[in-house]
Amino acid sequence: MARRKSEVHPLRPDLPIYPIGVAAKLVGVHPRTLRIYEEEGLLKPAHKGSRRLYSPNDIQWIECLRSIIHDHGISIPGVKKLLKLIPCWEVKECQADIHECCQARIDWAEPRTLHQVGDKVARKQAKAQDQQKEKQGTAKKKQSSPG
């Protein structure tokens, strides 16, 4: 009797599977570098308890981020400001055919809060809500950090 081959499905690119040590080795950095990117708000890995887990998309974003910082010579605060104004592919100057199929692309200039597309007032309100949430999250981190 012939055996049926089981179908192998590739992992979803957004599935967080790599612990911080493995992720750091994949991109050639120290784990502390990834923690710094997270503290600065440039990276948002999944947390399972106290463990950070990174997806293949996160790995691809870290590689882009490293390129922006080292190849283009932009500081971390500079990257943060730029990403609030324009999408990552414009900062890195990716070609259209590359950024259109990129799973890790980030457009932090667009509000993440739901809003009516094409409504400029709703977009501004959504962006203001995003900024308020970010400030609240930063304030909570500062209160809980020793110091």
Secondary structure, DSSP 8 states (H G I E B T S, - for coil): ------------TT---EEHHHHHHHHT--HHHHHHHHHTTS---EEETTEEEE-HHHHHHHHHHHIIIIIS---HHHHHHHHHHS-HHHHHT--HHHHTT-TT---TTS--S---TT-HHHHHHHHHHHHHHHHHHHHHHHHHS--
